Amino acid sequence: MTIELAVTNNVFARDILTVAQLNQAVGQLLERSIPALWVRGEISNFTQAASGHWYFTLKDSRAAVRAVMFRGRASAVGFVPRAGDQVEIRARVSLYEPRGDYQLQVDAMRRAGLGNLYEAFLRLKEQLDAEGLFDPARKREPAPLPRAIGVITSLHAAALRDVLSALARRAPQVPVIIYPAPVQGADAAGRLAAQIRLANARGEVDTLLLVRGGGSIEDLWSFNDEDLARAIDASAITTISGVGHETDFTIADFVADVRAPTPTAAAELACVPRSELLGRVMYAAETLVRGQQRRLERAAQRLDRATAQLVSPAQRLEHQRERLNGLSYRLASAWAGPQARRGARVNLLAQRLAHRVPDTRRGAERLAAVTRQLGQAHARLLARRRDQLAAAGAQLRALDPGNTLARGYAIARDADGRIVRDAASLAAGQGLDLSFAQGGARVEVRQVRETRDL
C-alpha cells in the first residue's frame, strides 16, 4: 500500500500499518524533515568492518546516537578515529528499519575544532606560499657527512627516543646536540623558533631535526605558527621536519628543506648509514691496495728489466769480443760470398752460352745441300731459258720479213712511207718504193688492178 507522508495529525490513522510500514514511513519522514547538519560529540564503540564501513556511537555527557559512515565517505577522512576522540560530523538523520533505531548517516568527519583551525592553517599556508617560502629552488640537501646533528624537540617526547635510537643505529659516529623545547602548548611555537635561532647562532651542527610524534591537529598546532615558519626559512642550517605521522602535514613541513613522514625517517634522512660509509671506505681501501699492488708489480718488472741490462766489465768485453768475431766472420763472408756467387753466375752464363752457340757442321751440311739445290735449280732454269730462247728465235725467224722477201716477195710503200696493202688505194702515176730481199727500187704505177692474179 502507498502511504502519503504529508505531515498532518491524522496521517497515521487512515489504515492499520505493519511494523515495517511504520518504520518505513518514519524513516522517510525523518529524511525529508531534517536536513543534513553538523553534530559534535565523542567517538565510542568504534568498529571498522571488513567491508570498509565505519560503525560507531557519537555521544556527549547526556545522550548518544548510533552512526554509520560508508567506505566511500570514510576513505576521504584522512584519519581513523579512535574511542574518545572528539569529532564533528556532517550527517543525515535516517532510520534503521529492521530495528526501528534512528541513526546518523555520516557524509564527512573532522576532528572537533578543525574547522576554524583548518581555515587558519589554509590562510597562513597561502600567505607563505605567495611569499615564496615553499619554493623548491630554496630547498637545500642535507650534508651527507655532518659534523654534528641538532635535534629540536621535547626531552620527554617519544620522538626524541626514536630519533636517538635511529641515529645510534645508523650513524653512531655523529655527535647529537639536543635543543630542548616544548612541542605542545601556548608558548611551544615561540620556544621552538628560539631554539632554531640559537642553533644558528652557535653554528655547531650541520643539520637540524625538528621532530614530534603524532597527534590531533590541536596537538600539532605549534608547528603551524608563522614565527616558527619564518625562523625555519631564515635558518642557515639545513632543516628536516619530521612532525606527526605520514598523513599529517604542518606549515613547518612545507617550509623545511626536507619533509620526513616520521621522526625516525627524519633521522634516517639526516646522515648516511655507517655501514654504507664503511662500505665506501672498504671499497676505497681495496681500490688503493689494488692500485698500489699494480704499481709495485710494474716497478718489479722495471727492476727485472734493469737488472737484466746490468753486466760486469768482463761480460761486456766478452760480448764485445763475440761481436767482433761475428763481424769478422760477416766481413769474410761478405767477400767470399759475392765472389762465389759471381763465379757461379759466370759458370751459368757459360753454360747458357754453350747451349746457344750454333752448330756449324749442321749448318755447313745444310748450306751444301742448299747450294746443290740452287745449282740444280739454276741449271734447270738455264735450260728452260735456252729452250724458250730457241723457240723465240725460231718464231722470230718465222716472222722475219727478210725470209718472206727472200721467197720473192716485196714491200711497197707510198710517198709517206706507209705500207701499201690494198691496190685500190693506188692511183695511176703514183710513185712507190719497193723493198726486196736484196735492195729496192722506185717505181711508178701505170695501171691498177683490183683482182688478185698470182
C-alpha positions in Angstrom: 0.0 0.0 0.0 1.1 3.6 -0.6 1.5 5.9 2.4 1.2 9.6 2.0 3.8 11.4 4.1 2.2 14.8 4.4 2.7 16.0 8.0 -0.9 16.0 9.4 -2.4 15.0 12.7 -4.2 12.0 11.2 -1.6 10.8 8.7 -1.1 7.5 10.5 -4.8 7.0 11.4 -6.0 6.1 7.9 -5.1 2.4 7.9 -3.7 -0.3 10.1 0.1 -0.4 9.4 2.6 -3.2 9.8 5.7 -2.6 11.8 7.8 -2.5 8.6 5.4 0.0 7.0 5.5 2.1 10.1 9.4 2.2 10.2 9.5 3.0 6.5 7.1 5.9 6.9 9.0 7.2 9.9 12.3 6.9 8.1 11.0 8.8 5.1 9.6 11.4 7.4 12.9 11.9 9.2 14.9 12.1 6.0 12.6 14.7 4.5 12.0 16.8 7.6 15.6 17.1 8.9 18.3 18.4 6.5 22.0 17.4 6.6 23.6 19.0 9.6 26.9 19.2 11.6 27.0 17.4 15.0 29.8 17.4 17.6 30.5 14.5 20.0 32.8 11.9 21.3 33.6 8.6 19.5 32.8 5.4 21.3 32.2 1.7 20.2 34.1 2.3 17.0 34.2 -0.6 14.6 35.8 -0.8 11.1 34.1 -3.6 9.2 35.8 -5.8 6.7 33.8 -4.0 4.0 35.5 -0.7 5.0 32.3 0.8 6.6 32.6 2.5 9.9 30.1 1.9 12.7 30.3 3.9 16.0 28.4 5.8 18.6 28.5 9.6 18.9 27.8 10.7 22.5 28.1 13.6 24.9 27.5 13.8 28.6 23.8 13.4 28.3 22.9 11.4 25.2 24.2 9.1 22.5 23.2 8.2 18.9 24.4 5.4 16.6 26.2 6.4 13.3 27.4 4.8 10.2 29.9 6.0 7.6 30.2 4.0 4.4 33.5 3.1 2.8 33.4 5.7 0.0 33.0 8.5 2.5 35.4 7.1 5.1 38.3 6.9 2.7 38.2 10.7 2.3 38.5 11.5 6.0 42.3 11.3 6.2 42.5 9.6 9.7 40.9 6.7 11.5 39.1 7.9 14.7 39.6 6.2 18.0 37.4 5.8 21.0 37.4 9.1 23.0 38.2 11.3 20.0 36.2 14.5 19.8 34.9 14.9 16.2 32.5 16.9 14.2 30.4 15.1 11.6 28.2 16.2 8.8 25.3 13.7 8.7 21.8 13.0 7.6 19.2 11.6 10.0 17.8 8.2 8.9 16.0 5.2 10.5 17.5 1.7 10.5 14.2 0.0 9.7 14.9 -3.6 10.8 15.3 -2.5 14.5 13.5 0.8 14.4 16.5 2.7 15.6 17.2 6.1 14.2 20.9 6.7 13.2 23.1 9.3 11.6 24.4 8.5 8.1 27.8 10.4 8.1 29.0 12.2 4.9 32.1 13.9 6.4 34.1 13.9 9.5 36.8 16.2 11.1 38.3 16.5 14.5 36.5 18.8 16.8 37.6 22.4 16.3 39.2 21.6 13.0 37.0 24.0 11.1 38.5 27.2 12.5 42.0 25.8 12.9 42.0 24.4 9.3 40.9 27.7 7.9 43.7 29.5 9.8 46.1 26.8 8.5 45.0 27.4 4.9 45.2 31.2 5.2 48.8 31.0 6.6 49.8 28.4 4.0 48.5 30.5 1.2 50.3 33.6 2.5 53.6 32.0 3.0 53.4 30.2 -0.4 52.7 33.6 -2.0 55.9 35.0 -0.4 57.9 32.1 -1.8 58.8 30.3 1.4 57.7 27.0 -0.1 59.7 27.5 -3.4 61.6 24.2 -4.2 64.5 26.3 -5.5 65.2 27.5 -1.9 65.4 23.9 -0.6 68.9 22.5 0.4 70.1 19.0 0.5 71.3 17.7 3.9 75.0 17.4 4.4 75.9 13.7 3.6 78.6 13.7 6.3 77.5 16.2 9.0 79.9 17.2 11.8 77.0 17.1 14.2 73.2 16.8 14.1 70.9 19.0 16.2 67.5 17.8 17.4 64.8 20.3 18.4 62.1 18.6 20.4 60.9 17.9 23.9 63.2 16.0 26.3 60.2 13.8 27.3 58.9 13.2 23.8 58.9 9.7 22.4 60.0 11.2 19.1 63.4 12.0 20.8 63.9 8.4 21.8 63.1 7.3 18.3 65.5 9.8 16.7 68.3 8.9 19.1 67.8 5.2 18.5 67.8 5.6 14.8 71.0 7.8 14.8 72.8 5.5 17.2 72.0 2.6 14.9 72.6 4.4 11.7 75.5 6.8 12.4 76.9 6.3 15.9 80.0 8.3 15.0 78.0 11.6 14.5 77.6 13.7 17.7 74.0 14.7 18.5 73.1 18.0 20.2 69.7 18.4 21.7 68.0 21.8 21.7 65.1 21.2 24.2 61.8 22.9 23.6 58.1 22.0 24.3 56.3 20.7 21.3 52.8 21.4 22.5 51.2 24.3 24.4 50.7 28.0 24.2 54.4 29.0 24.2 55.7 26.0 22.3 56.0 27.7 18.9 58.0 30.6 20.2 60.4 28.4 22.1 60.9 26.1 19.0 61.7 29.2 16.9 64.1 30.4 19.6 66.0 27.1 19.6 66.3 27.3 15.8 67.9 30.7 16.1 70.1 29.5 18.9 71.4 26.6 16.9 72.2 29.0 14.0 74.0 31.4 16.4 76.2 28.6 17.8 76.9 27.1 14.4 77.9 23.7 15.9 75.7 21.4 13.8 75.2 20.9 10.0 71.7 19.6 10.1 68.7 20.4 12.3 65.9 17.9 13.0 62.5 19.4 14.1 60.5 16.4 15.3 57.4 15.5 17.2 55.2 12.4 17.4 51.7 12.2 16.1 48.6 13.8 17.5 45.5 15.7 16.7 45.5 19.0 14.8 45.4 20.8 18.1 48.4 18.8 19.4 50.4 19.7 16.2 49.2 23.3 16.0 52.5 24.7 17.4 54.1 23.7 14.1 51.7 25.8 12.1 53.0 29.0 13.7 54.1 31.9 11.4 57.1 32.9 13.6 58.3 29.3 13.6 57.9 29.1 9.8 60.0 32.3 9.3 62.7 31.0 11.7 63.0 27.8 9.6 63.1 29.8 6.4 65.8 32.2 7.8 67.9 29.3 9.1 71.4 28.9 7.5 71.4 25.3 8.7 69.6 22.7 6.6 66.3 21.8 8.4 64.5 18.4 8.3 60.9 18.4 9.5 59.6 15.1 11.0 56.3 16.1 12.6 53.4 13.6 13.2 52.6 10.6 11.1 52.8 10.3 7.3 49.4 11.7 6.8 50.0 14.8 8.9 51.1 18.0 7.3 52.1 21.2 9.0 53.4 24.6 7.9 56.8 23.6 9.2 56.8 20.7 6.8 56.3 23.0 3.8 59.0 25.5 4.8 61.6 23.0 5.9 64.3 22.0 3.4 63.3 18.3 3.7 60.0 16.9 4.9 60.1 13.4 6.5 56.9 11.4 7.2 58.0 10.5 10.7 60.7 11.4 13.3 62.6 8.2 12.6 62.5 8.9 8.9 63.9 12.4 9.6 66.9 10.8 11.5 67.5 8.4 8.5 67.5 11.3 6.1 70.0 13.3 8.2 73.0 11.2 7.5 74.5 8.4 5.5 74.4 5.0 7.3 77.6 4.0 9.0 77.5 0.7 7.2 77.4 2.5 3.8 80.3 4.7 4.8 82.3 1.7 6.0 81.5 0.1 2.6 82.8 3.1 0.8 85.9 3.2 2.9 86.5 -0.5 2.3 86.0 -0.1 -1.4 88.4 2.9 -1.4 90.9 0.9 0.6 90.6 -2.1 -1.7 90.9 0.2 -4.7 94.0 1.8 -3.1 95.5 -1.6 -2.3 94.9 -2.9 -5.9 96.4 0.3 -7.3 99.4 0.1 -5.1 99.8 -3.6 -5.9 99.7 -2.8 -9.6 102.3 -0.1 -9.1 104.6 -2.5 -7.2 104.2 -5.1 -9.9 105.1 -2.6 -12.6 108.1 -1.4 -10.5 109.2 -5.0 -10.1 109.0 -5.6 -13.8 111.1 -2.5 -14.5 113.6 -3.6 -11.9 113.9 -7.0 -13.5 114.4 -5.4 -16.9 117.1 -3.0 -15.5 118.8 -5.9 -13.7 118.9 -7.9 -16.9 120.6 -5.0 -18.6 123.3 -4.7 -15.9 126.5 -6.7 -16.9 130.1 -6.9 -15.5 133.1 -5.4 -17.5 134.4 -8.9 -18.2 131.0 -9.9 -19.6 130.8 -6.7 -21.6 134.4 -7.4 -23.0 133.3 -11.0 -23.8 130.2 -9.7 -25.5 132.3 -7.2 -27.5 134.8 -10.0 -28.4 131.9 -12.2 -29.6 130.5 -9.3 -31.5 133.9 -8.6 -33.1 134.3 -12.2 -34.1 130.9 -12.2 -35.6 131.6 -9.0 -37.6 134.9 -10.6 -38.8 133.1 -13.6 -40.0 130.4 -11.5 -41.6 133.2 -9.4 -43.4 134.9 -12.6 -44.7 131.6 -13.9 -45.8 130.7 -10.6 -47.4 133.8 -11.0 -49.7 133.8 -14.8 -50.3 130.1 -14.9 -50.7 129.8 -12.4 -53.6 132.9 -14.0 -55.3 131.3 -17.4 -55.2 128.0 -16.0 -56.4 129.8 -14.2 -59.2 131.7 -17.4 -60.2 128.6 -19.4 -60.2 126.9 -16.8 -62.3 129.7 -16.8 -64.8 129.5 -20.6 -65.0 125.8 -20.4 -65.5 126.2 -17.9 -68.3 129.0 -20.0 -69.9 126.6 -23.0 -69.9 123.8 -20.9 -71.3 126.3 -19.6 -74.0 127.5 -23.1 -74.8 123.9 -24.1 -75.4 123.3 -21.2 -77.6 126.4 -21.5 -79.9 125.2 -22.5 -83.4 126.1 -26.0 -84.8 128.3 -25.1 -87.9 128.6 -28.6 -89.1 124.9 -29.0 -89.5 124.8 -25.5 -91.0 127.6 -26.4 -93.5 125.7 -29.5 -94.5 122.5 -27.6 -94.9 124.5 -24.9 -96.9 125.9 -27.5 -99.1 122.5 -29.0 -99.7 121.1 -25.6 -100.4 124.0 -24.9 -102.8 123.4 -28.1 -104.6 119.7 -27.4 -104.8 120.5 -23.8 -106.0 122.9 -25.2 -108.8 120.3 -27.7 -109.9 117.6 -25.1 -110.0 119.9 -22.7 -111.9 120.7 -25.4 -114.5 117.1 -26.2 -114.9 116.2 -22.6 -115.2 119.0 -22.0 -117.7 117.9 -25.0 -119.8 114.3 -23.7 -119.8 115.6 -20.2 -120.8 117.6 -21.8 -123.7 114.6 -23.7 -124.9 112.5 -20.6 -124.6 115.1 -18.6 -126.5 115.4 -21.2 -129.2 111.7 -21.2 -129.6 111.5 -17.5 -129.6 114.3 -17.4 -132.2 112.6 -19.9 -134.4 109.4 -17.9 -134.0 111.2 -14.7 -134.7 112.9 -16.2 -137.7 109.5 -17.4 -138.9 108.2 -13.9 -138.6 111.2 -12.2 -140.2 110.1 -10.2 -143.3 113.5 -10.9 -144.8 112.6 -14.5 -145.1 109.4 -13.6 -146.8 111.2 -11.3 -149.2 113.8 -14.0 -149.8 111.0 -16.1 -151.2 110.3 -13.5 -153.8 108.1 -11.0 -152.1 108.5 -7.2 -152.0 107.2 -4.5 -149.7 105.5 -1.4 -151.3 105.4 2.0 -149.5 103.8 5.2 -150.7 105.3 8.5 -150.7 104.6 8.9 -146.9 106.3 5.6 -146.1 103.2 3.8 -145.4 103.0 0.1 -146.5 100.5 -0.4 -149.3 98.3 -3.4 -148.6 95.4 -2.7 -151.0 95.8 -1.9 -154.7 92.6 0.1 -154.5 94.4 2.7 -152.6 96.7 3.4 -155.5 96.3 5.6 -158.4 98.0 5.6 -161.8 101.1 7.6 -162.0 101.6 7.3 -158.2 105.2 6.6 -157.2 106.0 3.7 -154.9 109.1 2.5 -153.1 109.7 -1.3 -153.3 111.9 -3.2 -150.9 113.3 -6.7 -151.9 115.3 -9.2 -150.1 118.3 -7.7 -151.7 117.9 -3.9 -152.3 114.9 -1.8 -153.5 113.5 0.2 -156.4 111.4 3.3 -157.2 108.5 2.6 -159.5 105.5 4.4 -160.9 102.1 2.9 -161.1 100.8 2.7 -164.5 97.7 0.6 -164.1 95.7 -0.6 -161.0 94.1 -4.0 -161.0 91.8 -4.8 -158.2 91.7 -8.6 -158.8 94.5 -10.7 -157.4 96.5 -12.6 -160.0 99.4 -14.6 -158.6 
